[in-house]
Amino acid sequence: MDDLNKISNAEDLYKRALLESVWNPERTWNKEGLSDGALNGRALNAEALMAEAWIKIPVVVDGSERALYATDKLQAARELKRRGEAVVVWLHEGNKGQDFGGFPYAVEDPGALDAAYAERVYRRLNKLPWKILETDRCVVRETTSEDVDSFYRIYSDPEITRYMEDLYPEIEQEKEYVREYIDKVYAFYEFGVWTVLEKESGEVMGRAGFSYRQGYDEPEIGYIIGVPWQRHGYAEEVCRAILEYGWRELHFERVQALVETENEPSLTLCDKLGFIAVEELEINGRGFFRLIQTAPP
C-alpha cells in the first residue's frame, strides 16, 4: 500500500522531483542554460557530467518509477545515452550551434514538460508502447511485435479477411513489419493503427486506429475485432473513443472511412458513428463507399 500511495499521483511526484533537481546552489536552470557551477576550472569528466550537467525527471511507467534525463550539453547527452538512459535535449540560444543528431526529443522549456508527455518520451526512447486510451471494456495501446501471434489467431477466421487485407505469409515477416511501423509511423505521426485489448482479461481482441491513404488528405479510421468478440458492441465502443481521441488530441478536422459496398456491418457502424457517404468508387476492382465525418464544433 505504501508503494502504491507513493506513486499514485505521478504529476505531483514529477513536479516535486523537478524542483528538487533544479534547487542546487551550484547549478542553475535559467534561460541561458545549465551553468557548470562547481565544474568551473576543472575538467568535465563523465562522472562530473552525470552529477552536474543534467536534471533527472521521474516518470511512472506501469507502476514503477523510472527516470528521464534532460540536458543542454552535448557531452552529457552522449554520456547518458552511452549508459542506456533516456535523454531529452534542452535547446536554447546558448547551444543552438551544437549538433544533437541522434537525440530525437528536444524541448525549449524543460519546466513546461508535463508528467504525461515525459512518460511518453521515456516509453518511445525505450521502445515501450504508448497507452492511447481506455473505454469501459477495452484498452487501446500501440502495437508491439509480441501482439503478432494473436493477430494470426484473429486473422485465421475467413470472416476477418473477407473485407480485410491479410497478414504476411510468415510470422517473422509480420513482426519485422511491426518493428518498422513502430519506428517510422508511431515515432513520426504519434498515431497509427493500434492494438485493442479486452480490459478484463488483457487478451488481444483486435486492432483499430488511423492511417493515411495515398491520394487523400483526411486520416482514415479502420478497425478489426476478432470473431469471438463480435456482436457485443466492442467495435462501436472502441471506434467512438478513437474518434474522440482524434478530435481532442490529434486535432483532426475530418476523418474518412472506406467501406466495401457489400460490408453491411461496417456500413451500419459508420452510420451509428455519424459518417456520411460522399462518393462511391472502385479500388482494385471492388466497390467502396467513401464516408466522411467532421469534427464537432
C-alpha positions as a Python dict, from the first residue, in 0.01 Angstrom:
ca = {
    (1, 'M'): (0, 0, 0),
    (2, 'D'): (280, 245, 77),
    (3, 'D'): (439, 197, -264),
    (4, 'L'): (102, 240, -433),
    (5, 'N'): (34, 557, -240),
    (6, 'K'): (378, 697, -317),
    (7, 'I'): (331, 680, -693),
    (8, 'S'): (-45, 727, -712),
    (9, 'N'): (-9, 1091, -817),
    (10, 'A'): (251, 1095, -1093),
    (11, 'E'): (204, 1466, -1163),
    (12, 'D'): (283, 1566, -802),
    (13, 'L'): (583, 1331, -790),
    (14, 'Y'): (711, 1478, -1116),
    (15, 'K'): (678, 1840, -1005),
    (16, 'R'): (833, 1777, -663),
    (17, 'A'): (1134, 1595, -802),
    (18, 'L'): (1186, 1853, -1076),
    (19, 'L'): (1201, 2128, -817),
    (20, 'E'): (1442, 1926, -602),
    (21, 'S'): (1665, 1862, -904),
    (22, 'V'): (1673, 2227, -1000),
    (23, 'W'): (1734, 2359, -650),
    (24, 'N'): (2109, 2330, -640),
    (25, 'P'): (2314, 2640, -545),
    (26, 'E'): (2598, 2532, -774),
    (27, 'R'): (2383, 2453, -1075),
    (28, 'T'): (2122, 2694, -1203),
    (29, 'W'): (1848, 2637, -1458),
    (30, 'N'): (1763, 2955, -1646),
    (31, 'K'): (1711, 3097, -1993),
    (32, 'E'): (2085, 3080, -2066),
    (33, 'G'): (2110, 2709, -1982),
    (34, 'L'): (2252, 2489, -1710),
    (35, 'S'): (2554, 2659, -1555),
    (36, 'D'): (2857, 2446, -1478),
    (37, 'G'): (2884, 2589, -1125),
    (38, 'A'): (3128, 2371, -932),
    (39, 'L'): (3271, 2240, -1261),
    (40, 'N'): (3431, 2573, -1348),
    (41, 'G'): (3808, 2549, -1361),
    (42, 'R'): (3833, 2169, -1386),
    (43, 'A'): (3791, 1900, -1649),
    (44, 'L'): (3443, 1784, -1749),
    (45, 'N'): (3482, 1410, -1693),
    (46, 'A'): (3195, 1166, -1723),
    (47, 'E'): (3118, 1147, -1352),
    (48, 'A'): (3115, 1524, -1322),
    (49, 'L'): (2880, 1547, -1616),
    (50, 'M'): (2649, 1288, -1468),
    (51, 'A'): (2641, 1478, -1141),
    (52, 'E'): (2624, 1838, -1260),
    (53, 'A'): (2502, 1874, -1618),
    (54, 'W'): (2157, 1717, -1621),
    (55, 'I'): (1823, 1714, -1446),
    (56, 'K'): (1665, 1382, -1353),
    (57, 'I'): (1292, 1379, -1422),
    (58, 'P'): (1098, 1092, -1260),
    (59, 'V'): (837, 914, -1467),
    (60, 'V'): (596, 642, -1359),
    (61, 'V'): (579, 355, -1607),
    (62, 'D'): (344, 64, -1539),
    (63, 'G'): (352, 137, -1168),
    (64, 'S'): (731, 166, -1138),
    (65, 'E'): (935, 483, -1101),
    (66, 'R'): (1187, 542, -1382),
    (67, 'A'): (1392, 842, -1493),
    (68, 'L'): (1412, 1070, -1796),
    (69, 'Y'): (1719, 1293, -1814),
    (70, 'A'): (1715, 1649, -1951),
    (71, 'T'): (2037, 1825, -2050),
    (72, 'D'): (2151, 2114, -2267),
    (73, 'K'): (2508, 1982, -2300),
    (74, 'L'): (2607, 1757, -2589),
    (75, 'Q'): (2880, 1574, -2396),
    (76, 'A'): (2642, 1499, -2111),
    (77, 'A'): (2374, 1381, -2353),
    (78, 'R'): (2618, 1141, -2519),
    (79, 'E'): (2737, 1005, -2186),
    (80, 'L'): (2383, 949, -2064),
    (81, 'K'): (2289, 777, -2388),
    (82, 'R'): (2600, 557, -2366),
    (83, 'R'): (2480, 444, -2025),
    (84, 'G'): (2144, 347, -2170),
    (85, 'E'): (1947, 634, -2019),
    (86, 'A'): (1651, 811, -2181),
    (87, 'V'): (1758, 1165, -2275),
    (88, 'V'): (1572, 1475, -2386),
    (89, 'V'): (1772, 1774, -2507),
    (90, 'W'): (1704, 2130, -2395),
    (91, 'L'): (1761, 2370, -2687),
    (92, 'H'): (1826, 2741, -2633),
    (93, 'E'): (2035, 3025, -2775),
    (94, 'G'): (2346, 2912, -2590),
    (95, 'N'): (2368, 2570, -2757),
    (96, 'K'): (2195, 2612, -3093),
    (97, 'G'): (2523, 2559, -3277),
    (98, 'Q'): (2573, 2211, -3133),
    (99, 'D'): (2474, 1904, -3335),
    (100, 'F'): (2234, 1696, -3124),
    (101, 'G'): (2180, 1444, -3402),
    (102, 'G'): (2076, 1108, -3263),
    (103, 'F'): (1858, 1266, -2993),
    (104, 'P'): (1504, 1271, -3134),
    (105, 'Y'): (1338, 1463, -2850),
    (106, 'A'): (1411, 1824, -2761),
    (107, 'V'): (1233, 2093, -2560),
    (108, 'E'): (1266, 2469, -2537),
    (109, 'D'): (1128, 2489, -2183),
    (110, 'P'): (1202, 2183, -1965),
    (111, 'G'): (993, 2327, -1684),
    (112, 'A'): (685, 2301, -1908),
    (113, 'L'): (740, 1928, -1977),
    (114, 'D'): (438, 1768, -1810),
    (115, 'A'): (438, 1424, -1649),
    (116, 'A'): (221, 1255, -1912),
    (117, 'Y'): (441, 1368, -2201),
    (118, 'A'): (760, 1284, -2009),
    (119, 'E'): (629, 930, -1969),
    (120, 'R'): (557, 905, -2341),
    (121, 'V'): (907, 1027, -2429),
    (122, 'Y'): (1055, 770, -2190),
    (123, 'R'): (844, 496, -2345),
    (124, 'R'): (938, 589, -2701),
    (125, 'L'): (1311, 602, -2622),
    (126, 'N'): (1289, 263, -2451),
    (127, 'K'): (1070, 107, -2721),
    (128, 'L'): (775, 66, -2487),
    (129, 'P'): (422, 108, -2626),
    (130, 'W'): (212, 414, -2553),
    (131, 'K'): (-127, 356, -2394),
    (132, 'I'): (-362, 558, -2611),
    (133, 'L'): (-694, 533, -2429),
    (134, 'E'): (-931, 320, -2224),
    (135, 'T'): (-1302, 253, -2262),
    (136, 'D'): (-1530, 74, -2018),
    (137, 'R'): (-1425, -266, -2151),
    (138, 'C'): (-1114, -211, -2362),
    (139, 'V'): (-762, -72, -2365),
    (140, 'V'): (-612, 71, -2683),
    (141, 'R'): (-233, 87, -2698),
    (142, 'E'): (43, 88, -2956),
    (143, 'T'): (115, -243, -3121),
    (144, 'T'): (421, -448, -3029),
    (145, 'S'): (581, -740, -3210),
    (146, 'E'): (457, -961, -2924),
    (147, 'D'): (100, -898, -3045),
    (148, 'V'): (162, -1064, -3381),
    (149, 'D'): (88, -1421, -3270),
    (150, 'S'): (-254, -1305, -3151),
    (151, 'F'): (-313, -1128, -3483),
    (152, 'Y'): (-259, -1454, -3670),
    (153, 'R'): (-516, -1629, -3449),
    (154, 'I'): (-766, -1348, -3518),
    (155, 'Y'): (-698, -1338, -3892),
    (156, 'S'): (-722, -1717, -3927),
    (157, 'D'): (-1103, -1685, -3942),
    (158, 'P'): (-1217, -1636, -4305),
    (159, 'E'): (-1476, -1379, -4192),
    (160, 'I'): (-1193, -1145, -4094),
    (161, 'T'): (-1012, -1147, -4427),
    (162, 'R'): (-1333, -1127, -4628),
    (163, 'Y'): (-1307, -747, -4623),
    (164, 'M'): (-962, -703, -4468),
    (165, 'E'): (-615, -736, -4619),
    (166, 'D'): (-441, -1045, -4480),
    (167, 'L'): (-115, -1056, -4285),
    (168, 'Y'): (221, -1159, -4430),
    (169, 'P'): (256, -1533, -4504),
    (170, 'E'): (531, -1572, -4241),
    (171, 'I'): (504, -1456, -3880),
    (172, 'E'): (860, -1317, -3881),
    (173, 'Q'): (776, -1102, -4183),
    (174, 'E'): (483, -952, -3995),
    (175, 'K'): (693, -894, -3683),
    (176, 'E'): (955, -712, -3888),
    (177, 'Y'): (680, -501, -4045),
    (178, 'V'): (552, -412, -3696),
    (179, 'R'): (901, -313, -3580),
    (180, 'E'): (942, -84, -3881),
    (181, 'Y'): (593, 55, -3827),
    (182, 'I'): (682, 150, -3469),
    (183, 'D'): (999, 329, -3579),
    (184, 'K'): (860, 501, -3888),
    (185, 'V'): (489, 560, -3822),
    (186, 'Y'): (435, 586, -3447),
    (187, 'A'): (756, 784, -3399),
    (188, 'F'): (676, 1028, -3680),
    (189, 'Y'): (298, 1076, -3663),
    (190, 'E'): (243, 977, -3296),
    (191, 'F'): (-63, 783, -3413),
    (192, 'G'): (-142, 487, -3636),
    (193, 'V'): (-325, 156, -3618),
    (194, 'W'): (-317, 32, -3259),
    (195, 'T'): (-385, -289, -3069),
    (196, 'V'): (-715, -336, -2886),
    (197, 'L'): (-712, -536, -2562),
    (198, 'E'): (-1001, -671, -2360),
    (199, 'K'): (-956, -488, -2031),
    (200, 'E'): (-1070, -770, -1802),
    (201, 'S'): (-851, -1045, -1950),
    (202, 'G'): (-575, -842, -2117),
    (203, 'E'): (-625, -1052, -2429),
    (204, 'V'): (-560, -905, -2775),
    (205, 'M'): (-903, -880, -2937),
    (206, 'G'): (-841, -663, -3241),
    (207, 'R'): (-688, -356, -3398),
    (208, 'A'): (-812, -3, -3460),
    (209, 'G'): (-677, 342, -3535),
    (210, 'F'): (-593, 592, -3805),
    (211, 'S'): (-383, 584, -4121),
    (212, 'Y'): (-333, 792, -4432),
    (213, 'R'): (-429, 656, -4773),
    (214, 'Q'): (-239, 776, -5077),
    (215, 'G'): (-437, 1033, -5271),
    (216, 'Y'): (-647, 1154, -4978),
    (217, 'D'): (-593, 1436, -4731),
    (218, 'E'): (-810, 1303, -4449),
    (219, 'P'): (-687, 1048, -4197),
    (220, 'E'): (-877, 722, -4232),
    (221, 'I'): (-1027, 522, -3947),
    (222, 'G'): (-1010, 144, -3956),
    (223, 'Y'): (-1081, -140, -3719),
    (224, 'I'): (-1094, -515, -3683),
    (225, 'I'): (-1249, -707, -3394),
    (226, 'G'): (-1189, -1081, -3357),
    (227, 'V'): (-1489, -1307, -3420),
    (228, 'P'): (-1526, -1419, -3052),
    (229, 'W'): (-1585, -1052, -2954),
    (230, 'Q'): (-1813, -955, -3240),
    (231, 'R'): (-2180, -860, -3193),
    (232, 'H'): (-2117, -732, -2840),
    (233, 'G'): (-2076, -363, -2921),
    (234, 'Y'): (-1695, -358, -2892),
    (235, 'A'): (-1638, -207, -3237),
    (236, 'E'): (-1870, 87, -3170),
    (237, 'E'): (-1725, 140, -2821),
    (238, 'V'): (-1368, 147, -2947),
    (239, 'C'): (-1431, 350, -3263),
    (240, 'R'): (-1625, 617, -3074),
    (241, 'A'): (-1337, 656, -2831),
    (242, 'I'): (-1080, 665, -3110),
    (243, 'L'): (-1273, 933, -3299),
    (244, 'E'): (-1294, 1142, -2982),
    (245, 'Y'): (-918, 1097, -2940),
    (246, 'G'): (-868, 1212, -3299),
    (247, 'W'): (-1071, 1528, -3244),
    (248, 'R'): (-932, 1613, -2900),
    (249, 'E'): (-569, 1501, -2905),
    (250, 'L'): (-475, 1489, -3273),
    (251, 'H'): (-684, 1792, -3376),
    (252, 'F'): (-829, 1624, -3684),
    (253, 'E'): (-1090, 1829, -3866),
    (254, 'R'): (-1227, 1548, -4084),
    (255, 'V'): (-1191, 1170, -4081),
    (256, 'Q'): (-1277, 934, -4365),
    (257, 'A'): (-1376, 569, -4380),
    (258, 'L'): (-1359, 347, -4689),
    (259, 'V'): (-1603, 57, -4665),
    (260, 'E'): (-1682, -206, -4926),
    (261, 'T'): (-2033, -167, -5061),
    (262, 'E'): (-2123, -522, -4950),
    (263, 'N'): (-1986, -483, -4595),
    (264, 'E'): (-2319, -418, -4425),
    (265, 'P'): (-2196, -446, -4062),
    (266, 'S'): (-1930, -178, -4113),
    (267, 'L'): (-2167, 47, -4306),
    (268, 'T'): (-2417, 18, -4020),
    (269, 'L'): (-2145, 103, -3767),
    (270, 'C'): (-2035, 407, -3969),
    (271, 'D'): (-2395, 526, -3978),
    (272, 'K'): (-2417, 495, -3597),
    (273, 'L'): (-2091, 687, -3561),
    (274, 'G'): (-2222, 973, -3774),
    (275, 'F'): (-2034, 918, -4101),
    (276, 'I'): (-2194, 1038, -4424),
    (277, 'A'): (-2131, 876, -4763),
    (278, 'V'): (-1986, 1127, -5008),
    (279, 'E'): (-1893, 907, -5306),
    (280, 'E'): (-1880, 556, -5443),
    (281, 'L'): (-1556, 439, -5603),
    (282, 'E'): (-1373, 134, -5726),
    (283, 'I'): (-1039, 13, -5586),
    (284, 'N'): (-870, -293, -5738),
    (285, 'G'): (-1196, -400, -5898),
    (286, 'R'): (-1402, -380, -5577),
    (287, 'G'): (-1668, -124, -5492),
    (288, 'F'): (-1632, 107, -5193),
    (289, 'F'): (-1823, 386, -5026),
    (290, 'R'): (-1615, 680, -4908),
    (291, 'L'): (-1766, 823, -4591),
    (292, 'I'): (-1672, 1141, -4405),
    (293, 'Q'): (-1723, 1272, -4054),
    (294, 'T'): (-1641, 1628, -3948),
    (295, 'A'): (-1513, 1724, -3605),
    (296, 'P'): (-1783, 1851, -3369),
    (297, 'P'): (-1785, 2227, -3304),
}
